[in-house]
Amino acid sequence: MKLPKNEMGFAMCRGADGKLVAGPTAWGTPTSVAIPVQCPTGADFIGLFHTHPGGVSFPSAQDISSALRVGGKTLCIESEADGLKCFRIEG
C-alpha cells in the first residue's frame, strides 16, 4: 500500500461495546506528527497509531517517549516496507 508522504496518526480507543475506534486524524511532516489524545465520547484511550512513510514499522525513541507521556499502552506503526506492526509500551 502506498502511504502519503507525510506522517499521519490518530488515538486508538476502545468503545463501550469493546470495538476499536479512532480519534481525529492528524497530519504532520515526512518525519513527525503530533497526535491529539482525543477519543469519541464514551471511548477509552488505549494507544497511538501513526505512519512512517519511507521508514520502517519500528518505534523511534521519540515514538516511545510520546506514547509513555500520554499514557498509551499500545503503539502501532505502518510503513510501506514492513506493513503494520503493533507494540506494547510499558513505562
C-alpha positions in Angstrom: 0.0 0.0 0.0 1.3 3.4 -0.9 1.3 5.8 2.1 1.0 9.5 1.9 4.4 11.3 2.0 3.6 13.0 5.4 3.1 11.1 8.6 -0.5 10.7 9.8 -1.8 9.4 13.1 -4.7 9.1 15.5 -5.5 8.0 19.0 -6.7 4.4 19.2 -9.7 4.0 21.5 -12.0 1.2 22.8 -15.7 1.9 22.7 -18.1 0.8 25.4 -19.1 -2.1 23.1 -15.4 -3.3 23.1 -14.8 -2.3 19.5 -11.8 -0.2 18.4 -12.5 3.3 17.3 -10.2 6.1 16.2 -9.9 9.7 17.3 -9.4 12.5 14.8 -6.7 12.1 12.2 -3.7 14.4 12.5 -1.3 15.1 9.6 2.3 16.1 10.1 5.6 16.3 8.2 7.5 13.5 6.4 9.2 12.7 9.8 6.8 13.6 12.6 3.2 14.1 13.6 1.6 15.5 16.7 -1.4 13.2 17.6 -4.1 14.6 19.8 -5.2 12.1 22.6 -8.9 12.5 21.8 -11.4 9.7 21.8 -15.0 9.7 20.8 -17.5 10.2 23.7 -17.7 7.0 25.8 -14.5 5.5 24.5 -11.3 4.9 26.4 -7.8 5.8 25.1 -5.5 2.7 24.6 -2.7 3.9 22.4 -1.4 5.6 19.3 -1.3 4.8 15.6 0.9 6.5 13.0 2.7 6.0 9.7 6.4 6.1 8.9 6.5 7.0 5.2 9.7 5.8 3.7 10.7 4.3 7.0 10.2 1.0 8.9 7.5 -0.1 11.2 9.6 0.1 14.4 9.2 2.8 17.1 11.8 5.5 17.5 12.9 6.7 20.9 10.6 9.8 20.3 7.7 7.5 19.5 8.1 5.5 22.7 8.6 8.7 24.8 5.4 10.3 23.3 3.3 7.2 23.9 4.5 7.0 27.5 3.9 10.7 28.1 0.3 10.4 27.1 -0.4 7.1 28.9 -0.6 4.9 25.8 -0.1 1.2 26.3 -0.1 0.3 22.6 1.8 1.8 19.7 1.0 0.8 16.1 3.2 1.9 13.2 2.6 1.3 9.5 5.3 1.6 6.8 5.4 0.6 3.2 8.5 -1.6 3.9 7.1 -3.6 6.8 3.3 -3.1 6.8 1.5 -2.7 10.2 3.2 -3.6 13.5 2.0 -3.0 17.0 4.0 -2.8 20.2 3.1 -3.0 23.9 4.6 0.1 25.7 5.4 -0.2 29.3 6.9 2.6 31.4 
